[in-house]
Amino acid sequence: MTQIIMAFVSMFLLDVVFALYTKSVIANRPTMAGVCAAGIMLCNTVMVINVVDNHWMVIPVMLGAFAGTWVALRWL
């Protein structure tokens, strides 16, 4: 169960941080964009490690992607 939650949360955060990264680049804020880029890589690494170990983790990753994008577009 912990692996499912980690996969979901890492993808959720990946989408939120990617939205913040995009906004930072558009606003020409290089420091914030750099911090977001590092966060993208961290979240992506956690997500990939979970999916490689168990291909069924694609399901919570997809749900996390949807939820993260929805939240980012709705409230950011």
trRosetta pair geometry for C-beta under 8 A, 3 or more apart (Angstrom, degrees):
i j d omega theta_ij theta_ji phi_ij phi_ji
1 4 5.6 -52 -154 32 38 113
1 5 6.5 35 151 -16 68 105
2 5 5.8 -57 -150 38 33 110
2 6 6.2 33 153 -19 67 107
3 6 5.7 -52 -144 38 31 112
3 7 6.3 34 155 -21 64 105
3 50 5.7 158 -172 -141 89 104
3 53 7.4 -101 -152 86 141 133
3 54 6.8 69 142 31 146 138
3 57 6.6 -83 146 -98 103 121
4 7 5.9 -54 -149 35 29 111
4 8 6.4 26 154 -16 63 108
4 57 7.0 -151 -105 -119 56 79
4 60 4.9 149 -165 -43 76 159
5 8 5.8 -56 -147 39 31 110
5 9 6.0 23 159 -13 67 112
5 60 7.7 -90 -71 -172 19 153
6 9 6.0 -58 -138 43 27 106
6 10 5.9 27 163 -21 65 110
6 46 6.4 -116 168 168 103 114
6 50 5.8 -180 100 -83 105 141
7 10 6.1 -56 -142 36 23 108
7 11 6.5 14 161 -10 60 110
7 47 6.1 93 -144 -132 64 67
7 50 4.2 -158 -84 128 96 154
7 51 6.8 114 -131 -57 121 75
7 57 4.5 -153 -106 -169 161 107
7 60 4.5 96 94 90 113 118
7 61 5.1 -73 168 -62 104 80
7 64 6.8 -157 130 -12 64 144
8 11 6.3 -68 -154 41 25 103
8 12 6.0 27 153 -22 66 112
8 60 4.1 -78 -62 173 90 107
8 61 7.1 -125 -86 -76 43 33
8 63 6.0 -26 -123 84 102 104
8 64 4.1 172 -159 -67 51 113
8 67 7.7 27 -175 38 96 138
9 12 5.4 -53 -141 37 31 116
9 13 6.1 27 161 -14 66 107
9 64 6.7 -100 -28 -124 13 132
10 13 6.0 -56 -145 41 27 106
10 14 6.2 36 151 -28 62 106
10 43 4.8 162 -172 -161 76 74
10 44 7.8 171 161 -61 109 15
10 46 4.0 -147 -118 95 146 116
10 47 4.3 -166 114 -62 124 83
10 50 7.0 158 34 5 144 138
10 61 7.9 -30 75 -114 95 84
10 64 7.0 37 64 160 52 164
11 14 5.2 -47 -144 31 34 119
11 15 6.6 32 158 -16 64 100
11 43 7.3 143 -83 166 24 108
11 47 5.2 100 -65 -112 79 134
11 60 7.5 157 24 128 132 71
11 61 4.6 136 -52 -151 152 64
11 62 7.8 -32 150 -34 165 14
11 63 7.9 105 82 71 136 54
11 64 3.2 108 77 100 108 127
11 65 5.0 -61 164 -54 120 69
11 68 6.3 -146 130 -8 66 139
12 15 6.3 -61 -159 35 27 105
12 16 6.6 20 150 -12 63 109
12 64 4.1 -97 -44 -162 74 91
12 65 7.7 -115 -78 -58 44 24
12 67 5.3 -27 -113 88 103 108
12 68 4.0 172 -153 -66 46 103
12 71 7.5 39 -168 25 96 137
13 16 5.5 -56 -145 41 37 111
13 17 5.8 32 159 -16 71 109
13 39 7.5 -108 152 169 106 107
13 43 4.9 -151 94 -112 101 136
13 68 6.7 -101 -16 -116 15 131
14 17 6.0 -58 -141 42 25 106
14 18 6.1 28 156 -23 62 109
14 40 6.3 82 -146 -139 77 62
14 43 3.8 -175 -75 124 84 134
14 44 5.9 105 -120 -64 131 66
14 47 6.3 -30 -33 -27 146 145
14 64 7.7 68 33 133 101 116
14 65 7.7 -33 75 -99 111 73
14 68 6.5 45 63 156 63 173
15 18 5.6 -51 -143 34 30 114
15 19 6.6 34 155 -20 62 101
15 64 7.4 171 2 141 120 76
15 65 5.7 131 -56 -143 134 52
15 67 7.9 143 54 81 145 55
15 68 2.9 123 57 115 122 123
15 69 4.7 -85 -177 -55 140 65
15 71 7.9 108 101 50 114 94
15 72 5.9 -139 135 -11 89 138
16 19 5.8 -54 -156 32 32 111
16 20 6.6 29 149 -14 65 105
16 68 5.0 -108 -32 -162 78 96
16 71 6.3 -27 -88 90 107 113
16 72 4.8 -173 -113 -75 57 108
16 76 7.3 152 -152 -47 79 142
17 20 5.5 -52 -149 39 38 112
17 21 6.2 46 149 -26 67 102
17 36 5.3 170 179 -154 87 83
17 39 4.3 -135 -154 115 150 124
17 40 5.5 -163 112 -70 120 68
17 43 6.2 162 29 -2 140 146
18 21 5.3 -47 -146 32 34 117
18 22 6.5 37 153 -20 64 101
18 36 7.5 137 -95 169 25 112
18 40 5.8 86 -79 -107 78 114
18 72 7.7 -20 68 -121 77 171
19 22 5.8 -51 -150 34 32 112
19 23 6.5 29 152 -15 64 106
19 69 7.5 144 -55 -126 122 54
19 72 3.6 156 -6 -179 162 137
19 73 7.1 -138 -119 -58 145 60
19 76 5.4 114 128 70 132 157
20 23 5.7 -55 -147 40 33 110
20 24 6.2 35 153 -22 66 107
20 32 7.4 -107 157 162 99 107
20 36 5.1 -160 100 -111 99 133
20 72 7.7 -113 -33 -138 71 115
20 76 6.7 -110 -73 -156 74 147
21 24 5.7 -57 -148 36 29 112
21 25 6.4 28 155 -19 65 104
21 33 5.8 85 -152 -142 69 66
21 36 3.6 -175 -82 129 84 136
21 37 6.1 109 -127 -62 128 61
21 39 7.9 -159 -59 61 111 106
21 40 6.2 0 -45 -47 153 128
22 25 5.9 -53 -148 34 30 110
22 26 6.4 28 154 -16 64 107
23 26 5.8 -55 -147 38 32 111
23 27 6.1 19 157 -8 66 113
23 76 7.0 -133 -31 149 151 117
24 27 5.9 -63 -141 47 28 103
24 29 4.5 -90 -159 67 81 105
24 30 7.9 143 156 -79 105 13
24 32 4.1 -146 -130 103 134 107
24 33 4.0 -175 117 -69 121 75
24 36 5.8 169 20 5 146 143
25 28 7.5 28 -180 -76 33 35
25 29 7.8 -88 -60 46 21 69
25 33 5.1 95 -68 -114 70 134
29 32 4.3 7 127 34 118 116
29 33 6.0 144 89 -23 69 91
30 33 5.4 -57 -140 40 31 114
30 34 6.1 35 159 -23 66 105
31 34 5.7 -54 -151 34 29 112
31 35 6.6 28 152 -17 63 104
32 35 5.7 -51 -147 36 35 111
32 36 6.3 34 153 -17 65 107
33 36 5.7 -56 -148 40 30 112
33 37 6.3 37 151 -26 64 104
34 37 5.5 -48 -146 30 32 114
34 38 6.7 32 154 -16 63 101
35 38 5.9 -54 -155 35 32 110
35 39 6.5 33 147 -17 64 108
36 39 5.3 -55 -148 39 36 115
36 40 6.3 45 151 -27 67 100
37 40 5.5 -45 -149 28 32 116
37 41 6.8 30 153 -16 62 102
38 41 5.9 -54 -153 36 33 110
38 42 6.5 34 150 -20 65 106
39 42 5.6 -52 -145 36 34 113
39 43 6.2 29 159 -13 67 107
40 43 6.1 -60 -147 41 26 105
40 44 6.0 26 156 -20 64 114
41 44 5.6 -56 -140 40 28 113
41 45 6.2 33 158 -24 64 106
42 45 5.9 -55 -150 32 26 111
42 46 6.7 23 155 -14 62 105
43 46 5.9 -55 -150 37 32 109
43 47 6.2 30 154 -18 66 111
44 47 5.7 -59 -147 39 30 112
44 48 6.2 28 157 -19 67 108
45 48 5.9 -55 -143 37 28 108
45 49 6.3 30 158 -20 63 107
46 49 6.0 -56 -149 35 28 112
46 50 6.6 26 155 -17 62 108
47 50 5.9 -60 -154 36 30 110
47 51 6.4 20 155 -14 66 110
47 61 5.8 103 -162 -122 108 115
47 64 7.9 -148 -114 82 120 148
48 51 5.8 -60 -143 40 32 107
48 52 6.1 34 159 -23 68 107
49 52 6.1 -53 -143 33 26 110
49 53 6.7 24 159 -16 60 108
50 53 6.2 -62 -155 35 28 109
50 54 7.1 -43 171 44 62 91
50 57 4.7 -165 140 -176 94 160
50 61 7.4 163 91 -66 120 112
51 54 7.3 -96 -145 69 26 55
51 55 6.7 46 -176 -116 71 42
51 57 4.6 -139 -97 84 56 116
51 58 6.0 75 -134 -69 110 67
51 61 6.0 0 -75 -39 118 153
53 57 7.3 54 66 -11 83 142
54 57 4.9 98 86 -24 90 103
55 58 6.1 -4 175 -15 62 110
56 59 6.2 -21 175 8 64 111
57 60 6.0 -51 -161 43 60 100
57 61 5.9 64 141 -24 77 108
58 61 5.4 -62 -147 42 33 117
58 62 6.1 36 156 -24 69 104
59 62 6.0 -52 -148 32 27 108
59 63 6.6 23 154 -13 61 107
60 63 5.4 -53 -145 41 39 113
60 64 6.0 44 153 -23 68 104
61 64 5.6 -53 -147 37 30 113
61 65 6.4 35 151 -24 63 102
62 65 5.6 -49 -148 31 33 114
62 66 6.6 32 153 -17 64 103
63 66 5.8 -52 -150 36 33 111
63 67 6.2 26 155 -13 66 110
64 67 5.8 -57 -140 43 30 107
64 68 5.8 30 161 -20 67 111
65 68 6.0 -55 -140 38 24 109
65 69 6.3 21 161 -14 61 110
66 69 6.1 -64 -151 39 24 106
66 70 6.2 22 156 -19 64 112
67 70 5.7 -57 -144 38 29 112
67 71 6.2 26 159 -17 66 108
68 71 5.9 -55 -144 38 28 108
68 72 6.1 26 158 -18 64 111
69 72 5.8 -57 -143 39 28 110
69 73 6.2 17 163 -10 65 111
70 73 6.3 -64 -146 42 24 101
70 74 5.9 18 159 -17 64 117
71 74 5.8 -63 -139 41 25 109
71 75 5.9 -28 180 26 66 112
71 76 7.8 67 131 -19 67 99
72 75 7.3 -79 -128 53 15 75
72 76 4.9 -19 -164 12 60 131
73 76 7.1 -31 -74 42 16 93
